[in-house]
Amino acid sequence: MSAFLNRRLAIGLPLVLALGGTAAAETTITMWTFLDPNKASPREVALKQMIAAFEAQNPTIKIRVEPQDFAQMPPKFFLGHRTGSNPDLVWIDAKNLGGLAKSGAGADLDAAVVSKWPAGAKDDFFVKAGWDAGIAGGKLVALPLFHGASVIYYRKDLLAAAGIDPASLTSWSKLMEAAKKTTVVKDGRTETWGFGMPLAPIKTESTPMLIGLLDQAAPVFQNCKANYANEVGIRALAYTAAMITDAKVTPTEALVSNVDDVTDQFTAGRYAMAISSNLRYSVIAKNAKFGADQIGILPWPSWSGEKPGAMPVSGWWVAAWAKSPRLAEAAKFAEYMVGSEGGKLWATVGGQVPTRKSLMSDAFFAKPEAAWVKTMIGAWTASSWMEPTECNTRTLQAGLNEALARVIQDKIAPKDALAEAEQKFAAAQ
C-alpha cells in the first residue's frame, strides 16, 4: 500500500468513524402540536425560537414538529397508543386531560422530570389547579405549557363612545345593557354587533350558559354526572338565547360560528365585545384593524354582580408518550418548554400569561400593553374553575351549545334541552 494511501486512511478513517458516531448519537424527537414553527403567529415564532435554543444547547437532539388539527390531535394520540404509532410528545388541552388519564398513554413526568428538580421548584407554577390537572392516579402525566381561558374581549373605543366603563360590567344584566348600547343598526342593517359568541358544536369556548350555570351553590358536576337542568341552568340558557332572539345583540349565525369565525370577526371590527381564548391575545392584537391598543379583557360577570364569575382554567399541557423509545430526550425538551427560558419565550414573544411566578418580575410585564396579563391573573385569583379532569369533558360546551340551538330553532323547553345535554355528557364518559 502506498504511503499516500496510508496517509489518506489515517486521516479519513477517524473522520468517518467520528461522523458515524455523531450520526448514531443524534436523536430526533417528534412532537404533535397545533402550532407550526414555520408560520408567523406570535406563539409559532416563540416555538421556533425555543426549538433553536434547545437544539443549540443539546446538539445531539433534534425536534421535528408535525402540526395537527387541535380538536383531533388528542383523540388521535389516544388511538395511536393502542395501535403502537405515536409521536414522542403531544400537546393536550384541558378538555382531553381526562382522556389522557384514562388512555394510559402519558408517561410519568414526575419520574422523568420533576423528581430531579430542587425542593419546592414546582411551587413557582402559580396556577395550582393547572398543575394538579396534570396528575392522574398519583402520576404526573402532563406539564402546563401555558394557561388559557375563554374570556370576553372588548373594544375600548366603542365602549368609551357609548359611555360605558368596562369596570362596571360586573353583572349579566349590565353586560346585556352594554351589548345593546354598542350594537349599531343603520338602514335596517346591523353594522356592529354588541356581543359575539362561538355557539357551534365544535371549536367552541365557554359562553354565558356555562359561566352562568357555574354560579350556584350546588355542584354542576359530581362523579362525572352533569347537573344542568335546574333553575340556574334554565336561567343561563334563557339569558344566552335572549341575546340572539330578544335583545338582538348577537347574530343568529352565531349558532354555527366557531371560535375561529368569531375571533376573525372581532378583529375585523364586527363586534364590540366577543368571546375567544386569552391564548389568542397576541394574534388578535396583531390582526385588529382598529389597533392593538384598543383591546381589553373583562372578568366574567355574575348574576349578583357582587363577585366575578368563574374564570375557567384551560390552556395546553405537554405529555410524553409512555411507550416512546426516546423518552429521556423527549422529557428533556418538555422540561425546557415549561422551564424559565421556555416560559419567558411563551410570555414575551408568544403573548401568553406566564405560568411561573418568578417571570412576573421581568420588566416586560410592567409595560402598559401587558396590563391584560394582570387582569387574567387577578380573575384567576378571585374566582377560578377547572373542568373535572377525571371526566371526559370534550363534549361539555358542545352539548350546551346544542341545547341552545334546540331551544331557539326547534322551540323545545329549556329544561328538556338541558336534560338532553346531561345525557350527552353521560354518554361521553
C-alpha positions in Angstrom: 0.0 0.0 0.0 1.4 3.4 -1.0 2.4 6.0 1.6 -0.1 8.3 0.1 -2.9 5.8 0.6 -1.8 5.1 4.1 -1.9 8.8 4.9 -5.5 9.1 3.4 -6.7 6.2 5.5 -5.0 7.6 8.6 -6.9 10.9 8.1 -10.1 9.6 6.7 -10.9 6.6 8.9 -11.1 8.5 12.1 -13.1 11.2 10.4 -15.6 8.6 9.1 -15.8 7.0 12.5 -16.3 10.4 14.1 -19.1 11.3 11.7 -20.7 7.9 12.0 -20.6 8.2 15.8 -22.2 11.7 15.6 -25.0 10.4 13.3 -25.6 7.4 15.5 -25.9 9.6 18.6 -28.3 12.1 17.1 -31.9 11.6 18.3 -34.9 13.1 16.6 -37.9 13.8 18.8 -41.3 14.1 17.1 -43.9 16.4 18.6 -47.6 17.0 17.8 -48.9 20.4 18.3 -51.4 22.7 16.6 -48.6 25.3 16.1 -46.4 25.4 13.0 -43.0 26.9 13.7 -42.6 27.7 10.1 -45.5 30.2 10.3 -45.6 33.7 11.7 -48.1 33.9 14.6 -46.5 35.0 17.9 -46.8 31.6 19.5 -45.3 29.9 16.4 -42.4 32.3 16.4 -41.9 31.6 20.1 -41.9 27.9 19.5 -39.4 28.3 16.6 -37.0 30.3 18.8 -37.4 27.7 21.6 -36.5 24.8 19.3 -33.5 26.7 18.0 -32.2 27.5 21.5 -32.8 24.0 22.8 -31.0 22.3 19.8 -28.1 24.7 20.3 -27.8 23.6 23.9 -28.4 19.9 23.0 -26.7 19.4 19.6 -27.5 15.6 19.6 -31.2 16.1 19.9 -33.4 17.4 17.0 -37.0 18.4 17.3 -39.4 17.6 14.5 -42.8 19.3 14.7 -45.8 17.7 13.0 -48.7 20.2 13.1 -52.1 18.8 13.8 -55.7 19.9 14.0 -56.1 21.0 17.6 -59.5 19.3 18.0 -58.5 16.0 16.5 -54.9 15.8 18.0 -55.6 14.4 21.5 -58.1 11.6 20.3 -55.7 10.7 17.6 -52.9 10.3 20.2 -55.1 8.1 22.4 -55.9 5.9 19.5 -52.2 5.8 18.5 -51.3 4.4 22.0 -53.4 1.4 21.2 -52.1 0.9 17.7 -48.4 1.5 18.7 -47.9 4.5 16.5 -47.4 7.9 18.3 -45.1 10.9 18.5 -42.8 11.3 21.4 -44.5 14.4 22.7 -48.1 15.7 22.3 -50.0 18.8 23.4 -53.1 18.1 25.4 -55.9 20.7 26.1 -57.9 20.8 29.3 -60.9 19.0 27.8 -58.7 16.0 27.0 -56.7 15.6 30.2 -59.3 13.1 31.5 -59.0 11.2 28.2 -55.2 11.2 28.6 -55.5 9.8 32.1 -57.9 7.0 31.0 -55.9 6.1 27.9 -52.7 5.3 29.9 -50.8 6.9 27.0 -48.9 9.5 29.2 -45.5 8.8 30.6 -44.7 9.6 34.3 -43.2 13.0 34.0 -42.6 13.2 37.8 -40.1 10.4 37.4 -38.7 11.7 34.2 -38.5 15.4 35.0 -39.9 16.9 38.3 -38.2 14.4 40.7 -34.9 15.9 39.6 -35.9 19.5 40.5 -34.8 21.2 43.7 -37.3 21.0 46.6 -40.2 23.5 46.2 -39.4 24.3 42.5 -42.9 23.3 41.3 -44.4 25.9 43.6 -43.2 28.5 41.1 -46.2 27.4 39.0 -48.8 29.8 40.4 -52.0 28.2 39.0 -52.2 25.2 41.3 -55.3 23.9 39.6 -53.4 23.8 36.3 -50.5 21.9 37.8 -52.8 19.4 39.7 -54.8 18.8 36.5 -51.8 17.0 35.0 -51.9 14.4 37.8 -53.8 11.2 37.3 -53.8 8.3 39.7 -50.9 9.9 41.6 -48.8 10.1 38.4 -47.9 13.4 36.7 -48.7 12.8 33.1 -48.8 16.3 31.7 -46.9 19.6 32.4 -48.6 23.0 31.9 -47.2 24.9 28.9 -49.4 28.0 29.2 -52.8 28.6 30.8 -55.8 29.9 29.0 -59.4 30.8 29.5 -62.4 31.7 27.5 -62.7 35.5 28.0 -64.7 38.4 26.9 -62.7 40.8 24.7 -63.9 44.3 24.2 -63.1 47.4 22.2 -62.1 50.2 24.4 -63.0 52.8 21.8 -66.6 51.5 21.3 -67.3 51.2 25.0 -66.0 54.6 25.6 -68.1 56.1 22.8 -71.1 54.5 24.4 -70.2 56.0 27.8 -69.6 52.5 29.3 -66.9 51.9 32.0 -65.7 48.4 31.5 -65.1 48.0 35.2 -68.9 48.5 35.8 -69.8 45.3 33.8 -69.9 43.1 36.8 -73.3 41.5 36.4 -75.0 39.7 33.5 -77.7 42.4 33.3 -75.1 45.2 33.0 -73.3 43.2 30.3 -76.6 42.8 28.3 -77.2 46.6 28.5 -73.7 47.3 27.3 -74.2 44.9 24.4 -77.4 46.8 23.5 -75.7 50.2 23.6 -72.8 49.1 21.4 -75.0 47.4 18.8 -75.2 49.7 15.8 -78.0 49.4 13.2 -78.2 51.6 10.1 -80.9 51.4 7.5 -82.1 48.1 8.9 -78.7 46.5 8.8 -76.5 45.7 11.8 -73.1 47.2 11.3 -71.7 46.4 14.7 -73.0 43.6 16.9 -72.7 44.1 20.7 -71.7 40.6 21.6 -70.1 37.7 19.7 -70.2 34.1 20.8 -68.9 30.8 19.3 -72.0 28.6 19.5 -71.1 25.9 17.0 -70.8 22.4 18.5 -67.1 22.2 17.5 -64.2 24.6 18.2 -66.1 26.5 20.8 -65.4 28.3 24.0 -67.2 28.9 27.3 -70.3 31.0 27.0 -72.7 32.7 29.4 -74.5 29.3 29.5 -71.6 27.6 31.3 -70.3 30.6 33.3 -73.9 31.4 34.4 -74.5 27.8 35.3 -71.5 27.6 37.5 -72.8 30.5 39.6 -74.7 28.3 42.1 -74.1 26.5 45.3 -74.8 23.0 44.0 -72.0 21.2 42.2 -72.6 21.2 38.4 -70.6 18.0 38.0 -70.5 15.2 40.6 -68.9 11.8 39.9 -68.9 12.7 36.2 -72.7 13.3 36.2 -73.8 16.7 34.9 -76.4 18.8 36.7 -77.7 21.3 34.1 -81.5 21.0 34.1 -82.1 23.1 37.2 -83.2 26.7 37.9 -79.8 28.3 37.4 -79.2 26.3 34.2 -82.5 27.3 32.7 -81.8 31.0 33.7 -78.3 30.8 32.0 -79.7 29.2 28.8 -82.6 31.7 28.6 -80.1 34.6 29.1 -77.9 33.4 26.2 -80.9 32.8 24.0 -82.2 36.3 24.7 -79.0 37.8 23.4 -80.0 36.4 19.9 -83.8 36.4 20.0 -84.9 39.4 22.1 -82.0 41.8 22.6 -80.6 41.1 19.2 -77.1 41.9 20.2 -75.7 38.6 18.8 -76.5 37.4 15.2 -78.4 34.1 14.7 -75.4 32.9 12.6 -73.5 32.6 15.9 -75.2 29.2 16.3 -72.9 27.9 13.5 -69.9 30.1 14.2 -66.8 28.5 15.8 -64.1 30.4 17.8 -62.1 31.0 14.6 -65.0 32.7 13.0 -65.8 34.9 16.0 -62.2 35.8 16.5 -61.7 36.8 12.9 -64.9 38.9 13.0 -63.9 40.6 16.2 -60.5 41.7 14.7 -62.3 42.8 11.6 -64.5 45.2 13.7 -67.8 43.4 13.5 -68.2 43.0 17.3 -67.9 45.5 20.2 -67.4 42.5 22.6 -66.7 38.9 21.8 -65.7 35.6 23.4 -62.5 34.0 22.4 -59.5 32.5 24.2 -56.9 34.6 26.0 -54.4 32.4 24.4 -55.2 34.2 21.1 -54.5 37.6 22.6 -51.2 38.1 20.6 -52.9 37.1 17.3 -55.9 39.3 18.0 -53.7 42.3 18.9 -51.6 41.7 15.7 -54.7 41.5 13.4 -57.1 44.0 15.0 -57.9 46.6 12.3 -58.9 49.1 15.0 -55.5 48.9 16.8 -54.0 46.7 19.4 -54.2 49.5 22.0 -58.0 49.4 21.8 -58.3 45.8 23.1 -59.3 44.9 26.6 -60.3 41.8 28.5 -63.2 41.6 31.0 -63.5 39.4 34.1 -66.7 37.2 33.7 -69.8 38.8 35.3 -72.0 37.0 37.8 -75.8 37.1 38.5 -75.4 39.3 41.5 -72.5 41.4 40.3 -71.0 41.3 43.8 -68.2 39.0 42.8 -66.7 38.0 39.5 -68.0 34.9 37.7 -65.8 31.9 37.5 -62.7 32.3 35.2 -62.1 28.9 33.6 -58.6 27.4 33.8 -57.8 25.8 30.5 -54.8 26.0 28.1 -52.3 23.5 26.9 -50.2 20.9 28.6 -47.4 18.7 27.1 -47.4 14.9 27.6 -44.8 12.3 26.6 -45.8 9.0 25.1 -45.5 6.2 27.7 -44.1 3.9 25.0 -41.6 6.3 23.5 -38.2 4.8 22.9 -36.8 8.3 23.2 -38.5 9.2 26.5 -35.4 10.7 28.2 -34.8 13.1 25.3 -38.5 13.9 24.9 -38.8 14.7 28.6 -35.8 17.0 28.3 -37.5 19.1 25.7 -40.8 19.1 27.6 -38.9 20.3 30.6 -37.3 23.1 28.5 -40.7 24.3 27.2 -42.1 24.7 30.7 -38.8 25.9 32.2 -37.7 29.5 32.9 -36.3 30.0 29.4 -39.2 28.5 27.6 -41.7 30.2 29.9 -40.2 33.6 29.2 -40.5 33.0 25.4 -44.1 31.9 25.7 -44.9 35.1 27.6 -42.7 37.8 25.9 -42.7 36.5 22.3 -45.8 34.3 22.3 -48.1 36.7 24.2 -49.2 34.2 26.9 -49.8 34.6 30.6 -46.7 33.3 32.4 -47.1 30.0 34.3 -44.3 30.9 36.7 -44.5 33.5 39.4 -40.8 34.3 39.0 -41.4 35.5 35.5 -43.6 38.3 36.6 -40.6 40.3 37.9 -39.5 40.7 34.3 -39.6 44.4 33.1 -41.8 43.2 30.2 -44.8 42.9 32.4 -44.6 46.5 33.7 -45.5 47.8 30.2 -49.0 49.1 29.5 -49.6 46.6 26.7 -49.1 43.8 29.3 -52.0 45.1 31.5 -54.3 42.3 30.3 -51.9 39.7 31.9 -52.6 41.3 35.3 -56.4 41.1 34.5 -56.1 37.4 33.9 -54.1 36.7 37.0 -56.5 38.8 39.1 -59.5 37.0 37.7 -58.0 33.5 38.3 -57.1 34.6 41.8 -60.6 35.9 42.6 -62.6 33.0 41.2 -61.4 30.2 39.0 -62.8 26.9 37.8 -61.3 23.8 36.2 -63.2 21.3 34.3 -63.3 17.9 36.1 -60.3 16.2 34.7 -61.4 12.8 35.9 -64.3 13.1 33.4 -64.3 13.3 29.6 -65.3 16.9 29.1 -64.7 17.1 25.4 -68.4 17.4 24.7 -69.3 19.7 27.6 -69.7 23.0 25.9 -70.8 21.4 22.6 -73.7 19.8 24.4 -74.7 23.2 25.9 -74.5 24.8 22.5 -76.6 22.2 21.0 -79.2 22.7 23.8 -79.3 26.4 22.9 -79.9 25.6 19.3 -82.7 23.2 20.2 -84.4 25.9 22.2 -84.0 28.6 19.5 -84.5 26.6 16.4 -86.6 23.6 17.5 -88.6 25.5 20.1 -88.3 22.8 22.8 -88.4 23.7 26.5 -85.1 24.8 28.1 -85.3 22.2 30.8 -85.8 19.4 28.2 -82.9 20.7 26.1 -80.6 20.8 29.2 -81.7 17.2 30.1 -80.6 16.1 26.6 -77.2 17.8 27.2 -76.9 15.9 30.5 -77.5 12.7 28.7 -74.8 13.5 26.0 -72.3 14.3 28.8 -73.1 10.9 30.4 -72.7 9.1 27.1 -69.2 10.6 26.6 -67.9 9.1 29.8 
